[in-house]
Amino acid sequence: MASKGNPFAFLQQVRSETSKVTWPSRRETLISTAMVLAMVIFASLFFFGADQLISWLLSLVLNIGN
């Protein structure tokens, strides 16, 4: 084990650990990105619709007294 103050040993350990990582392929990255974007768009539309519906219902309820 390297001493705590040796930055070169630390960088060597980081490089060793990084080589053990299984990196995704370009295709996997593109598919994951597309799925995330699709879910963000879906969630945005859903919450926009829910917000508009709640806003409309509240305006109906609050305008009853007028």
C-alpha positions in Angstrom: 0.0 0.0 0.0 1.3 3.4 -0.9 1.7 6.2 1.6 -1.1 8.7 1.9 0.9 11.6 0.6 2.2 10.2 -2.7 0.2 11.6 -5.6 2.0 9.4 -8.2 1.0 6.2 -6.4 -2.6 7.5 -6.2 -2.7 8.2 -9.9 -1.2 4.8 -10.6 -4.0 3.2 -8.5 -6.6 5.3 -10.3 -5.3 4.2 -13.7 -5.3 0.6 -12.5 -8.9 0.8 -11.3 -10.1 2.6 -14.5 -8.7 -0.2 -16.6 -11.1 -2.6 -14.8 -14.2 -0.6 -15.8 -16.4 -2.1 -18.6 -17.2 0.9 -20.7 -20.5 0.9 -22.7 -20.3 0.7 -26.5 -21.2 3.7 -28.7 -24.5 2.0 -29.6 -25.4 1.4 -25.9 -24.6 5.0 -25.1 -26.8 6.3 -27.9 -29.7 4.0 -27.0 -29.5 5.0 -23.3 -29.4 8.7 -24.2 -32.4 8.3 -26.5 -34.3 6.5 -23.7 -33.5 9.2 -21.2 -34.6 12.0 -23.6 -37.8 10.1 -24.4 -38.6 9.7 -20.7 -37.8 13.4 -20.0 -40.1 14.5 -22.8 -42.9 12.1 -21.6 -42.5 13.3 -18.0 -42.5 17.0 -19.0 -45.7 16.6 -21.1 -47.4 14.6 -18.3 -46.6 17.1 -15.6 -47.5 20.0 -17.9 -50.9 18.4 -18.6 -51.5 17.6 -14.9 -50.6 21.2 -14.0 -52.9 22.6 -16.6 -55.8 20.4 -15.4 -55.3 21.3 -11.8 -55.1 25.0 -12.7 -58.3 24.7 -14.7 -60.1 22.8 -11.9 -59.0 25.3 -9.3 -60.1 28.3 -11.4 -63.5 26.6 -11.7 -63.8 26.1 -7.9 -62.5 29.6 -7.0 -64.8 31.3 -9.5 -68.0 29.6 -8.2 -68.4 32.3 -5.5 -68.3 35.2 -8.0 
